[in-house]
Amino acid sequence: MTPQDHKQAAIELMTKAEIAYVTTFGTDGYPHARAVFNMRNTHLFPNQVKLFTSAGDEMMTYFSTNTSSRKMREIAANPRISVYYCDHARFHGVMIAGEIEIVSDSGIKKALWNDGWERYYPEGPDDPDYTVLRLRPEFVEGWHASSKFHITLKDR
């Protein structure tokens, strides 16, 4: 398979995986992984498809989290993260990595908002505890079609 084939397979997995696993580095120096909503999943989050397809960056993704979370303190100390997507039935896994950024654009925050999130952010999309994060990965690596791959997306 070509690097473009692997990249397309990675994008497909990102749009189908039910969960994304985000890893940050804790103040203790150890990696801390946790499951988060996979906002790229077109079945679970159909209202966000246009936001991702119009972004112009095929591998870019967004996440939401509580501003007051440990994850945010870890990102403030070290914005380098990784995100893992997998389809265990097909033995297909993809890890994207790069520096995550905080999104202040209220239009994007509202576009990512989902009904029911009031349980996490009672004041809605303007809740000060609602933070949107954007990752434009620097590289992607994984396992697909019985082979490992690594693709550099932008210079570090």
C-alpha angles and dihedrals in degrees: 000000000000124000088253090054090052091047092051090048089051092051090049091052091048089056094048107036110106095214136026120211114216120199123197131170116254125219085255088065094246125118115254117203127192138167118251135176110282099228090186091065102112094200097050096037107028093156091065098053093095091050091057098041093049095048094086092225111095096200100040117117141180133218133186125217142158113278088220094054128117086238090065092050089051092048091049089055095042121006094192108111141157131217124203127203124182145179102198093186091061095036089237122143134169130189120194120191140185144104115312122217134204113244115220096175105116090203091061092043090054093044090056094045117114130198110258095034088109086090087067098031109026094188093057126232091338093055108129088223091060112094127177119206127197126203122195098184122227093202142003129206136171151116123288137153092004094305140095119233140186123191124185109215100183138359117272 
